[in-house]
């Protein structure tokens, strides 16, 4: 059998997030770096607002690390808009080589995986990853403009208005940052779900596939991790993933959660299926998961970006929604130090 | 100054192409692996036809090399359709980890760069890259459905109906395949061109930027290469690139050409500005450039994928068209062997 997981050695040396009003009002609201209650970020269109969030988030990440755009060897970025214009326009202001990605909502993990791989192999000393989504631009593009006031189905997810930015550098012994240590690239899987208001169900089988292959390949189990967190399966999809993994003999238990379940208060904020969008997993990772890893609250987590690879046109043409999930293993600075010391003494 | 180019060591061990009728009727017609004069590839929609071309091209590449989909560690793929559904549906049939990319028409070079990088650093022994475009799906999405019979402007380019697939493996001494030896990631550049019927003008400054930075960084000059070929600047854009590079002190001369100028006969086939689309550079590389490199007709070439990072909506919102160009240096087996021997003896 081919070896499928990738060994990485990349510290996430800066992370930043910019979000809209609903996210600022949610349980993680105080943790985000930038918040704009109007969701507009000073721009005239929702699309420009999304681009502006990317620009702002990357700018904050650069200044947190005290580096400039010209120091970044390559910037991996993507979003949900047609032709990924959120990224291409949002990051135009920076003098940085640009690698455009499209993995739907899995792009947060995909971009961080490539940014980690490039520094692990010393291709560049410093790389960046930026992803975003915007509720209003996504609704207009994938369903109907928000102004139409369409009724939402119970399983419909709420696209997060937010952008997350990360900087990666080769991990050094005794560093203070969380470290990406392994990755597994997902396979596109289409189980025939055709309901664009139930993306969680479409993506859960892909997340189960990636997790199962990772556990089998590495010989590890859910119990080896402090936390297993998917990107945006939401309440519906994460329940399905729980069932699938139990059936596979890898019950995830209480250590499992989903960024789409963390970012909003389900009932008070009336979000139906929970949060979604690559801005969902990117901002939760930047604001909530990485700080807790650095604080030593968790030792080792699995972070899965989950994406639904469909277009509104493909659904009209009767196609199913193909899901994909890319996995990153991220460890705390303390865990990384102990692991390095064990490897040196053994 | 940051080092910008990337050292690679990846043999392209298989290449395959599938094209439509107009491409089959062009000057390179006999060189493509698969041709369907109807442009439908047995499918009911143009979008499905595009996906089918990707599936067929990748299948041919696998069988040329005598390997299976499960042997491929990662597949890098993209296309021009919204949410890149050409790739995600086209490659669903394969049991291969999937990395979705979006670089507009530069995706052919972008995917081959990443597939080369992954094998150079022994992340996987075998990787793949697949890209496509389809005239009818692209016209419908970016301009108007072909059935409307819209008038084409003189600078409008003809999106190539075609898919190209490549397999990469770490280059070995004395191999029989062309070798990717260097790459340079492009920057997104927006010079304010807003005419969707003149993509060549929008992309040419990005190609000039990448070329100039590569020459400056490596200390090389146009004269060091047997051929410099851009992806799809077409007749208009390639003339602009020639002017820009002359002004920068790097005249490209007669060694410069463009895949969009090679794939059709300009007057007889009535293609106005020439060919475009990531299927353009991918199929010309697979069918024409790589075989000539392997035959020793050229020693060392620069292949630039060029892309226009805009969406129809962004144009309606008054944005410019951001261009990008990713560069690959590809050498003949003989050149690679001599270079390796020189490095061993020096």
Boltz contact constraints between the chains, C-beta under 6 A:
constraints:
  - contact:
      token1: [A, 6]
      token2: [B, 123]
      max_distance: 6.0
  - contact:
      token1: [A, 45]
      token2: [B, 317]
      max_distance: 6.0
  - contact:
      token1: [A, 74]
      token2: [B, 185]
      max_distance: 6.0
  - contact:
      token1: [A, 82]
      token2: [B, 82]
      max_distance: 6.0
  - contact:
      token1: [A, 82]
      token2: [B, 311]
      max_distance: 6.0
  - contact:
      token1: [A, 83]
      token2: [B, 311]
      max_distance: 6.0
  - contact:
      token1: [A, 84]
      token2: [B, 102]
      max_distance: 6.0
  - contact:
      token1: [A, 85]
      token2: [B, 311]
      max_distance: 6.0
  - contact:
      token1: [A, 85]
      token2: [B, 314]
      max_distance: 6.0
  - contact:
      token1: [A, 88]
      token2: [B, 188]
      max_distance: 6.0
  - contact:
      token1: [A, 88]
      token2: [B, 309]
      max_distance: 6.0
  - contact:
      token1: [A, 88]
      token2: [B, 322]
      max_distance: 6.0
  - contact:
      token1: [A, 92]
      token2: [B, 188]
      max_distance: 6.0
  - contact:
      token1: [A, 92]
      token2: [B, 190]
      max_distance: 6.0
  - contact:
      token1: [A, 92]
      token2: [B, 322]
      max_distance: 6.0
  - contact:
      token1: [A, 97]
      token2: [B, 185]
      max_distance: 6.0
  - contact:
      token1: [A, 97]
      token2: [B, 187]
      max_distance: 6.0
  - contact:
      token1: [A, 98]
      token2: [B, 187]
      max_distance: 6.0
  - contact:
      token1: [A, 98]
      token2: [B, 188]
      max_distance: 6.0
  - contact:
      token1: [A, 99]
      token2: [B, 185]
      max_distance: 6.0
  - contact:
      token1: [A, 100]
      token2: [B, 102]
      max_distance: 6.0
  - contact:
      token1: [A, 100]
      token2: [B, 103]
      max_distance: 6.0
  - contact:
      token1: [A, 101]
      token2: [B, 101]
      max_distance: 6.0
  - contact:
      token1: [A, 102]
      token2: [B, 84]
      max_distance: 6.0
  - contact:
      token1: [A, 102]
      token2: [B, 100]
      max_distance: 6.0
  - contact:
      token1: [A, 102]
      token2: [B, 102]
      max_distance: 6.0
  - contact:
      token1: [A, 103]
      token2: [B, 100]
      max_distance: 6.0
  - contact:
      token1: [A, 121]
      token2: [B, 121]
      max_distance: 6.0
  - contact:
      token1: [A, 123]
      token2: [B, 6]
      max_distance: 6.0
  - contact:
      token1: [A, 185]
      token2: [B, 74]
      max_distance: 6.0
  - contact:
      token1: [A, 185]
      token2: [B, 97]
      max_distance: 6.0
  - contact:
      token1: [A, 185]
      token2: [B, 99]
      max_distance: 6.0
  - contact:
      token1: [A, 187]
      token2: [B, 97]
      max_distance: 6.0
  - contact:
      token1: [A, 187]
      token2: [B, 98]
      max_distance: 6.0
  - contact:
      token1: [A, 188]
      token2: [B, 88]
      max_distance: 6.0
  - contact:
      token1: [A, 188]
      token2: [B, 92]
      max_distance: 6.0
  - contact:
      token1: [A, 188]
      token2: [B, 98]
      max_distance: 6.0
  - contact:
      token1: [A, 190]
      token2: [B, 92]
      max_distance: 6.0
  - contact:
      token1: [A, 309]
      token2: [B, 88]
      max_distance: 6.0
  - contact:
      token1: [A, 311]
      token2: [B, 82]
      max_distance: 6.0
  - contact:
      token1: [A, 311]
      token2: [B, 83]
      max_distance: 6.0
  - contact:
      token1: [A, 311]
      token2: [B, 85]
      max_distance: 6.0
  - contact:
      token1: [A, 314]
      token2: [B, 85]
      max_distance: 6.0
  - contact:
      token1: [A, 317]
      token2: [B, 45]
      max_distance: 6.0
  - contact:
      token1: [A, 322]
      token2: [B, 88]
      max_distance: 6.0
  - contact:
      token1: [A, 322]
      token2: [B, 92]
      max_distance: 6.0
